[in-house]
Amino acid sequence: MKYIVVGTSHFGYEAVQTILKNQPEAEIHLYERGDTASFMG
């Protein structure tokens, strides 16, 4: 299955981790507004 996650704040990070835990074969596209990803927003 394919997923799109917008934002790399805590929620985005946890969403990706949960998806990968439950569906290791998932295709995930992660988008962030700025040039760098920030775990703490």
C-alpha distance matrix in Angstrom:
0.0 3.8 6.7 10.4 13.1 16.6 19.4 20.2 22.5 22.4 19.8 17.4 18.1 17.6 14.3 12.9 14.9 13.7 9.9 11.0 13.4 11.3 8.2 10.0 7.7 5.2 6.2 8.5 11.3 14.3 17.3 20.8 23.8 26.3 26.7 26.2 23.7 25.6 24.5 27.4 26.8
3.8 0.0 3.8 7.0 10.1 13.4 16.4 17.4 20.1 20.5 18.0 15.2 16.3 16.5 13.1 11.6 14.3 13.8 10.1 11.3 14.4 13.1 10.3 11.4 9.4 5.9 4.7 5.9 7.9 11.1 13.7 17.4 20.3 22.8 23.2 23.0 20.8 22.9 22.2 25.1 24.1
6.7 3.8 0.0 3.8 6.5 9.9 12.9 14.1 16.5 17.0 14.4 11.6 13.2 13.5 10.0 9.0 12.2 11.8 8.6 10.6 13.7 12.8 10.8 12.2 11.2 7.4 6.2 4.8 6.2 8.5 11.0 14.4 17.3 20.0 20.8 20.4 18.0 19.8 19.0 21.7 20.6
10.4 7.0 3.8 0.0 3.8 6.5 9.8 11.6 14.2 15.5 13.0 9.9 12.2 13.3 10.1 9.4 13.1 13.3 10.9 12.8 16.0 15.7 14.1 15.1 14.3 10.6 8.6 5.8 4.8 6.0 7.6 11.0 13.7 16.6 17.7 17.6 15.4 17.3 17.0 19.5 17.9
13.1 10.1 6.5 3.8 0.0 3.8 6.4 8.1 10.5 11.8 9.4 6.3 8.9 10.4 7.6 7.5 11.2 11.9 10.4 12.4 15.3 15.7 14.9 15.7 15.8 12.3 10.8 7.2 6.2 4.8 6.3 8.8 11.7 14.4 15.9 15.2 12.6 14.0 13.5 15.8 14.3
16.6 13.4 9.9 6.5 3.8 0.0 3.8 6.9 9.1 11.5 9.6 6.8 10.0 12.1 10.1 10.4 14.0 14.9 14.0 15.9 18.7 19.2 18.6 19.3 19.5 16.0 14.1 10.5 8.4 5.9 4.8 6.2 8.4 11.5 13.6 13.3 11.1 12.4 12.6 14.3 12.1
19.4 16.4 12.9 9.8 6.4 3.8 0.0 3.8 5.7 8.8 8.0 5.6 8.4 11.0 10.2 10.7 13.6 15.2 15.1 16.6 19.1 20.3 20.1 20.5 21.2 18.0 16.3 12.5 10.6 7.1 5.8 4.8 7.1 9.5 11.7 10.8 8.2 8.8 9.2 10.6 8.3
20.2 17.4 14.1 11.6 8.1 6.9 3.8 0.0 3.8 6.5 7.2 4.7 5.7 9.1 9.5 9.4 11.6 13.9 14.4 15.3 17.5 19.3 19.5 19.3 20.5 17.7 16.4 12.7 11.3 7.6 7.5 6.2 9.1 10.1 11.5 9.4 6.0 6.0 5.7 8.0 6.9
22.5 20.1 16.5 14.2 10.5 9.1 5.7 3.8 0.0 3.8 5.4 5.3 6.3 8.7 10.0 11.0 12.5 14.4 15.7 16.9 18.5 20.3 21.1 21.3 22.9 20.2 19.4 15.7 14.7 11.2 10.9 9.1 11.0 12.0 13.9 11.6 8.3 6.4 4.9 5.5 4.7
22.4 20.5 17.0 15.5 11.8 11.5 8.8 6.5 3.8 0.0 3.8 5.5 5.2 6.1 8.5 10.1 10.6 12.2 14.3 15.5 16.4 18.4 19.7 20.1 22.3 19.8 19.7 16.3 16.2 13.0 13.7 12.5 14.8 15.7 17.3 14.6 11.1 8.9 5.8 6.3 7.4
19.8 18.0 14.4 13.0 9.4 9.6 8.0 7.2 5.4 3.8 0.0 3.8 5.4 5.2 6.0 8.6 9.9 10.4 12.1 14.2 15.2 16.5 17.8 18.7 20.7 17.9 17.9 14.6 14.7 12.0 12.8 12.5 14.8 16.6 18.6 16.4 12.9 11.5 9.0 9.7 9.7
17.4 15.2 11.6 9.9 6.3 6.8 5.6 4.7 5.3 5.5 3.8 0.0 3.8 5.5 5.1 6.3 8.7 9.9 10.7 12.4 14.2 15.6 16.1 16.7 18.2 15.3 14.8 11.2 11.0 8.2 9.4 9.6 12.5 14.4 16.0 14.0 10.5 10.2 8.5 10.4 9.9
18.1 16.3 13.2 12.2 8.9 10.0 8.4 5.7 6.3 5.2 5.4 3.8 0.0 3.8 5.5 5.3 6.3 8.7 10.1 10.8 12.3 14.5 15.3 15.2 17.3 15.0 14.9 11.6 12.1 9.4 11.3 11.4 14.7 15.7 16.6 14.0 10.2 9.7 7.1 9.8 10.6
17.6 16.5 13.5 13.3 10.4 12.1 11.0 9.1 8.7 6.1 5.2 5.5 3.8 0.0 3.8 5.4 5.0 6.0 8.5 9.9 10.4 12.3 13.9 14.5 17.0 14.8 15.6 12.8 14.1 12.1 14.3 14.7 17.8 19.2 20.3 17.7 14.0 13.1 10.0 12.0 13.1
14.3 13.1 10.0 10.1 7.6 10.1 10.2 9.5 10.0 8.5 6.0 5.1 5.5 3.8 0.0 3.8 5.5 5.2 6.2 8.6 9.9 10.8 11.8 13.0 14.9 12.2 12.9 10.2 11.7 10.3 12.7 14.0 17.1 19.2 20.4 18.4 14.8 14.7 12.3 14.4 14.6
12.9 11.6 9.0 9.4 7.5 10.4 10.7 9.4 11.0 10.1 8.6 6.3 5.3 5.4 3.8 0.0 3.8 5.5 5.2 6.1 8.5 10.1 10.2 10.4 12.2 9.8 10.2 7.5 9.4 8.4 11.6 13.3 16.9 18.5 19.1 17.1 13.6 14.2 12.2 15.1 15.5
14.9 14.3 12.2 13.1 11.2 14.0 13.6 11.6 12.5 10.6 9.9 8.7 6.3 5.0 5.5 3.8 0.0 3.8 5.5 5.2 6.1 8.7 9.8 9.7 12.5 11.1 12.4 10.5 12.9 11.9 15.1 16.4 20.0 21.2 21.5 19.0 15.5 15.5 12.8 15.6 16.9
13.7 13.8 11.8 13.3 11.9 14.9 15.2 13.9 14.4 12.2 10.4 9.9 8.7 6.0 5.2 5.5 3.8 0.0 3.8 5.5 5.1 6.2 8.3 9.6 12.4 10.9 12.9 11.5 14.2 13.8 16.9 18.5 21.9 23.6 24.3 22.1 18.5 18.4 15.6 17.9 18.9
9.9 10.1 8.6 10.9 10.4 14.0 15.1 14.4 15.7 14.3 12.1 10.7 10.1 8.5 6.2 5.2 5.5 3.8 0.0 3.8 5.5 5.3 5.7 7.4 9.4 7.3 9.5 8.6 11.7 12.2 15.6 17.9 21.3 23.3 23.9 22.1 18.7 19.4 17.1 19.8 20.3
11.0 11.3 10.6 12.8 12.4 15.9 16.6 15.3 16.9 15.5 14.2 12.4 10.8 9.9 8.6 6.1 5.2 5.5 3.8 0.0 3.8 5.5 5.1 4.6 7.4 6.7 9.0 8.8 12.2 12.8 16.5 18.7 22.4 23.9 23.9 21.9 18.7 19.5 17.4 20.4 21.3
13.4 14.4 13.7 16.0 15.3 18.7 19.1 17.5 18.5 16.4 15.2 14.2 12.3 10.4 9.9 8.5 6.1 5.1 5.5 3.8 0.0 3.8 5.8 6.0 9.6 9.7 12.6 12.5 15.9 16.2 19.8 21.7 25.3 26.7 26.9 24.6 21.2 21.5 18.8 21.6 22.9
11.3 13.1 12.8 15.7 15.7 19.2 20.3 19.3 20.3 18.4 16.5 15.6 14.5 12.3 10.8 10.1 8.7 6.2 5.3 5.5 3.8 0.0 3.8 6.3 9.0 8.9 12.3 12.8 16.4 17.3 20.8 23.1 26.6 28.4 28.8 26.9 23.5 24.0 21.4 24.0 24.9
8.2 10.3 10.8 14.1 14.9 18.6 20.1 19.5 21.1 19.7 17.8 16.1 15.3 13.9 11.8 10.2 9.8 8.3 5.7 5.1 5.8 3.8 0.0 3.8 5.4 5.5 9.2 10.5 14.3 15.9 19.5 22.3 25.9 27.7 27.8 26.2 23.1 24.2 22.1 25.1 25.6
10.0 11.4 12.2 15.1 15.7 19.3 20.5 19.3 21.3 20.1 18.7 16.7 15.2 14.5 13.0 10.4 9.7 9.6 7.4 4.6 6.0 6.3 3.8 0.0 3.8 5.6 8.7 10.2 13.9 15.5 19.3 22.0 25.7 27.1 26.7 25.0 22.1 23.4 21.5 24.8 25.6
7.7 9.4 11.2 14.3 15.8 19.5 21.2 20.5 22.9 22.3 20.7 18.2 17.3 17.0 14.9 12.2 12.5 12.4 9.4 7.4 9.6 9.0 5.4 3.8 0.0 3.8 6.6 9.4 13.0 15.4 19.1 22.2 25.8 27.3 26.9 25.6 23.1 24.9 23.4 26.8 27.2
5.2 5.9 7.4 10.6 12.3 16.0 18.0 17.7 20.2 19.8 17.9 15.3 15.0 14.8 12.2 9.8 11.1 10.9 7.3 6.7 9.7 8.9 5.5 5.6 3.8 0.0 3.8 6.2 9.9 12.4 15.9 19.2 22.6 24.5 24.4 23.4 20.8 22.6 21.3 24.5 24.5
6.2 4.7 6.2 8.6 10.8 14.1 16.3 16.4 19.4 19.7 17.9 14.8 14.9 15.6 12.9 10.2 12.4 12.9 9.5 9.0 12.6 12.3 9.2 8.7 6.6 3.8 0.0 3.8 6.8 9.9 13.3 16.7 20.1 21.9 21.6 21.0 18.8 21.1 20.5 23.8 23.3
8.5 5.9 4.8 5.8 7.2 10.5 12.5 12.7 15.7 16.3 14.6 11.2 11.6 12.8 10.2 7.5 10.5 11.5 8.6 8.8 12.5 12.8 10.5 10.2 9.4 6.2 3.8 0.0 3.8 6.3 9.8 13.1 16.5 18.4 18.5 17.7 15.4 17.6 17.0 20.2 19.6
11.3 7.9 6.2 4.8 6.2 8.4 10.6 11.3 14.7 16.2 14.7 11.0 12.1 14.1 11.7 9.4 12.9 14.2 11.7 12.2 15.9 16.4 14.3 13.9 13.0 9.9 6.8 3.8 0.0 3.8 6.6 10.2 13.3 15.3 15.4 15.2 13.4 16.0 16.2 19.3 18.0
14.3 11.1 8.5 6.0 4.8 5.9 7.1 7.6 11.2 13.0 12.0 8.2 9.4 12.1 10.3 8.4 11.9 13.8 12.2 12.8 16.2 17.3 15.9 15.5 15.4 12.4 9.9 6.3 3.8 0.0 3.8 6.8 10.4 12.2 12.6 12.0 9.8 12.3 12.6 15.6 14.3
17.3 13.7 11.0 7.6 6.3 4.8 5.8 7.5 10.9 13.7 12.8 9.4 11.3 14.3 12.7 11.6 15.1 16.9 15.6 16.5 19.8 20.8 19.5 19.3 19.1 15.9 13.3 9.8 6.6 3.8 0.0 3.8 6.8 9.1 10.1 10.3 8.9 11.6 12.8 15.2 13.0
20.8 17.4 14.4 11.0 8.8 6.2 4.8 6.2 9.1 12.5 12.5 9.6 11.4 14.7 14.0 13.3 16.4 18.5 17.9 18.7 21.7 23.1 22.3 22.0 22.2 19.2 16.7 13.1 10.2 6.8 3.8 0.0 3.8 5.7 7.4 7.5 6.5 8.8 10.8 12.6 10.0
23.8 20.3 17.3 13.7 11.7 8.4 7.1 9.1 11.0 14.8 14.8 12.5 14.7 17.8 17.1 16.9 20.0 21.9 21.3 22.4 25.3 26.6 25.9 25.7 25.8 22.6 20.1 16.5 13.3 10.4 6.8 3.8 0.0 3.8 7.0 8.3 8.6 10.3 12.9 13.8 10.6
26.3 22.8 20.0 16.6 14.4 11.5 9.5 10.1 12.0 15.7 16.6 14.4 15.7 19.2 19.2 18.5 21.2 23.6 23.3 23.9 26.7 28.4 27.7 27.1 27.3 24.5 21.9 18.4 15.3 12.2 9.1 5.7 3.8 0.0 3.8 5.5 7.2 9.1 12.5 13.4 10.5
26.7 23.2 20.8 17.7 15.9 13.6 11.7 11.5 13.9 17.3 18.6 16.0 16.6 20.3 20.4 19.1 21.5 24.3 23.9 23.9 26.9 28.8 27.8 26.7 26.9 24.4 21.6 18.5 15.4 12.6 10.1 7.4 7.0 3.8 0.0 3.8 6.9 9.7 13.2 14.8 12.6
26.2 23.0 20.4 17.6 15.2 13.3 10.8 9.4 11.6 14.6 16.4 14.0 14.0 17.7 18.4 17.1 19.0 22.1 22.1 21.9 24.6 26.9 26.2 25.0 25.6 23.4 21.0 17.7 15.2 12.0 10.3 7.5 8.3 5.5 3.8 0.0 3.8 6.4 9.9 11.7 10.3
23.7 20.8 18.0 15.4 12.6 11.1 8.2 6.0 8.3 11.1 12.9 10.5 10.2 14.0 14.8 13.6 15.5 18.5 18.7 18.7 21.2 23.5 23.1 22.1 23.1 20.8 18.8 15.4 13.4 9.8 8.9 6.5 8.6 7.2 6.9 3.8 0.0 3.8 6.6 9.1 8.1
25.6 22.9 19.8 17.3 14.0 12.4 8.8 6.0 6.4 8.9 11.5 10.2 9.7 13.1 14.7 14.2 15.5 18.4 19.4 19.5 21.5 24.0 24.2 23.4 24.9 22.6 21.1 17.6 16.0 12.3 11.6 8.8 10.3 9.1 9.7 6.4 3.8 0.0 3.8 5.4 5.1
24.5 22.2 19.0 17.0 13.5 12.6 9.2 5.7 4.9 5.8 9.0 8.5 7.1 10.0 12.3 12.2 12.8 15.6 17.1 17.4 18.8 21.4 22.1 21.5 23.4 21.3 20.5 17.0 16.2 12.6 12.8 10.8 12.9 12.5 13.2 9.9 6.6 3.8 0.0 3.8 5.6
27.4 25.1 21.7 19.5 15.8 14.3 10.6 8.0 5.5 6.3 9.7 10.4 9.8 12.0 14.4 15.1 15.6 17.9 19.8 20.4 21.6 24.0 25.1 24.8 26.8 24.5 23.8 20.2 19.3 15.6 15.2 12.6 13.8 13.4 14.8 11.7 9.1 5.4 3.8 0.0 3.8
26.8 24.1 20.6 17.9 14.3 12.1 8.3 6.9 4.7 7.4 9.7 9.9 10.6 13.1 14.6 15.5 16.9 18.9 20.3 21.3 22.9 24.9 25.6 25.6 27.2 24.5 23.3 19.6 18.0 14.3 13.0 10.0 10.6 10.5 12.6 10.3 8.1 5.1 5.6 3.8 0.0
